[in-house]
Amino acid sequence: MIALYRRFTALERSQRRLVVEAAAFMAIVWIGLRMHRFLTLRRMLDRFVALTSTHAGVAHPVAIGSVRRAITAVAVRFPSATCLVQALAADAMLRRRRLASELRLGVRLRDHADRADAPNVPIEAHAWVECDGGVVIGAVAHQSEFKVLTP
């Protein structure tokens, strides 16, 4: 725990802010998914992003990598950080920085030999975020096999 604190305090102030923001968004999203329907939570996040986004200046392209690192660092320490929690948090953080990101939800048929933990579940779902032509959060092997759901 002390080593984690030392690593956190060794970060630059802007990086610490990003990690705290990622942790807050992931906690809010995790709780929000248990209290509200998905679309209700999405609208709430949209309103928050609209109110708190930076209105002046142009978004910096380095922000994509910074958000990715912050979300990944928090997700490693947050056991309930599913792909959906991470994707919703990353999408909100990117949009706050005026970066056009796309939240993608996809499904695919599960290979029965794929996982022993849920052998009776015929489909598998995944969430990821795309920004600037690439996957920011949620990249997995065989991602092209997922059928993207449209709203």
Secondary structure as GFF3:
##gff-version 3
##sequence-region A 1 151
A	DSSP	alpha_helix	2	10	.	.	.	ID=ss1
A	DSSP	alpha_helix	13	35	.	.	.	ID=ss2
A	DSSP	alpha_helix	38	52	.	.	.	ID=ss3
A	DSSP	alpha_helix	62	77	.	.	.	ID=ss4
A	DSSP	alpha_helix	83	96	.	.	.	ID=ss5
A	DSSP	beta_strand	101	109	.	.	.	ID=ss6
A	DSSP	beta_strand	123	131	.	.	.	ID=ss7
A	DSSP	beta_strand	134	137	.	.	.	ID=ss8
A	DSSP	three_ten_helix	143	145	.	.	.	ID=ss9
A	DSSP	beta_strand	147	148	.	.	.	ID=ss10
###
